[in-house]
Amino acid sequence: MNIKHHPTDETLLAYAGGALSQAMELVVATHMTLCPQCRGKVAEFEACGGAMLNDNQSLSMDSDALDHVMAMIEQESANENARVTPAEMPRRVAVGGSITGSAVPSLPTPLASLLPDNILSLEDIPWRTLAPGVKHFPLKSVQTKGTVRLLKIAPGVSIPDHGHGGHEMTLLLKGSYIDDVGRFRAGDVADLADDIDHQPIADTAEDCICLIATDAPLKFNGILPKLLQPFIGM
């Protein structure tokens, strides 16, 4: 299965420089265990531009920082067909397997490291009901100003229409959903800024399971979701 949706270059550059929150870093690291393309980009950013972000503590950066690093990569690249070897992979990531079928076959290492030892697969997650057709499992060990959780959406169920008060990243681990942005399947990442409104709908006959991180509360557009928001913690 081909991964079609990736974190933006700005997000990968921030990851390479250690400028992402722990929650966002978890999503990127987990995606990278499944995506050679993003591993390669981060390895290049670390080699050519990581020093530019060593002292940064947020996603903010000079407007031309990404262009400068990309120019460095193009200038220094001697072989357009080169592939990243295991020794060149980013220091925070260990490879956790490839994608087969409609789900990640085992828990990728970055995610598994934050789960109890008795959870060995997605089937072992002790889900908690969040709303009809929607279950979740918060990852409380991640220190962040936002939230990070596993979300399980039953077939045909949608998340209420909402915008974002900040950055939201979602990694699909099983199944798929479709929204205003596109269709996302296992391995894909939705890297959304605060100007995107959407309403994800699980569009296959199996549960849609994803890892989602936010750095600010969602902005629900309906009255009922707004009233329930303090109780569901999103």
N, C-alpha and C positions, 0 to 999 in steps of 0.2 A: 504494500500500500504506500502510495506516494504522499508525503506531507506537503500540503499546498499553502498552509498559512503559518508564518513564522513571526517571532518577535521582530519589531522594527530594528533597523541598524542603530538607531539612537539608544534603544533599550539594551542591545547587545554591547554597545560601546560603554554604556554606564555599568553593565555587569562586569566587563573586563577591567574597569577602573575601580570596582568596589563601591560604586555610588548608588546601588539599588538598596531598598529596604530588604530585610531578611525574608519577608513574605514574597516579594517580587523575585528575589534571587532564587528562592526555592522553586518557583514556577519555571524560571529560565533554566536552572540546572537540571530539573527533571526533564524538560523538553530536550535539552542537549544530549541526554543519555540516549535519546531516540533519533537524533537528527545530526548526521555527519555534516550537513551544510552549515548549521549554526555553530557546531564545534569548530569547524574550520575558520569561520569568520571571527569568532572570539579569540582563537589562537593568533590570528593575524593582528587583531586589535591589541592583544596583550604584547605582542612582539614589537609592534610599530607605534602604538599610541597609548598603551596603558599608563605610562608615566604621566601623561597629561592630566589624569584624573586621580592620582594617588592621594591628593590632599582634599578632594571634593567630598562633601557629605550629603549631596542631594543630586537630583537629576539635572539641575541647572548647569549650563556650560556655555562657553562662547558660541555664538551662532554659527561660526565657521569651523568649529572643532571637528565635526564629523567629516566635512569636506577635506580638511587638512590630513586627517588620518587615512582617509580613502586614497588621497593622492600619494601618501607615503607608501601604502600597500602596493599601488599600481607601479610605483617607481622601483620598489625593491623586489617585486615578484619576478623571478627568473623563469618560472615555468607555470603557465596557466593551468596545466593539467595536474599539478601536484596535489597530493592528498595528505590529510593530516594523519600522522601515525599515532598510536596510543601514547607514546612518550611526549607528544606535543599537545595532548589534550589539556584543557584548562585545569588548573590545580584543584578546583573545588568540586570537580565532577568525576564520577566513576561510571563507566558504561554499564547500563542495566539491561541490555537486551534490545532486540529489534522488534518492529511491529509486524504482527501477522494477523490475518483476519480482521475483525472489527474491534479488537481490544489489545491493549498492551499485555503481553503474555505473563509478565510477572511485575512486581512492584519495582520501579526504578530506584536505584540506591539513594538518591537525595530524599525522596519521599519516604522510603522504607525506614530511613534512619530516624524519622520523627514519629513513627508509629510504635505501639506496644509490640513486644517480641512475639506475641501470639498471633499477630496479623501478618500473614504470609502472602495474601492475595486480595484482590478487590472483593472477593466473596466473603472474606473474613471481617470486613468492616462492620462494627456495631452501630448501624445507622440509627439516627434519631429523627422522628417525624418533625418536619418544619412547617409543612402545609400539605393539603391533599395532593398526593402524587409527587411530593418533593421531600426528600430526606437529606440529612447532612451529617458530617462528622467534623467538628471544629478541631483545628490543630493548635492547641493552646501553648505548646512549647515554643512556638515561633514568636519572638518579641517584635512587635510592630505596632505602629500607630493605627493601622487598619485591621483587617481580618484576613485569615486564610483558612480555607476549609475544603473538604471533599463534598461534592454535591451529587445527589442521585435523583434524576428526573425520570419519571415513568413515561412509557411511550404515549405520545400525543399530548402530553402535559406541557404547558408553557410557563415560563417565568413572567410575572407581570411586566408590562412595558415600563422601561425606566431609563434614566440617564445616569450620569456619574458626577460625583463631587470631586473626583480626582482620577487617578490611574486605576484601571482594572485589567487584570490578565487572567485568562482562562485557558487551561490545557485540557484537551479532551483525552480521556483515558479509555473510554469504551462508548460504543454507540455513536450517535451523531445528533447535531441540532442544526436548525436553519433559522436565520434571523435577517435583519435588514442589511447586514454586512455580507453574508454569504452562507455557505454550508461548511460546517466544521466536523471533521471525523477524527478518529483516534490518532494522536500525535500532533494535530493542529493546535495552534495557539491563536487566540483572539487577544490582540494587544490594543486596548481601546483607551483613547484619551477622554477628557471630560466633555467633549463636544459631540459625542456619539450617543444617540438614543436607540434602543433595540428591545426586542421581545423574543428571546430564544425559545424555540419549540422543539422538543425531542421528536424526530421525524422518522424513526424506524421502529420495528416491532420489539426492540430490546431497550433496556434501561440505558439512559445516557449518564455516564459518570465522568465528572470533571474535577480538576483541582483549580480553585479560583482564589485569587488574592485581590484585595482592594485596599487603597490607602485612605479612603474616605467613605462615608455612608452613601448608598445608592440614592438616587432621586426618583422615586416612583411617581408615575404620572396619574395613577388612579387613586381615588379617595380611600378605598378599603385597604390597599397595600400600605398607604401612608399611615393609616391608623394602626395597622398591625406591625409596622416597622420596629417600634421599640421592643416588641416581644420576640421577633425573629432575628434581631441582631444583624441585619444586613443594611 
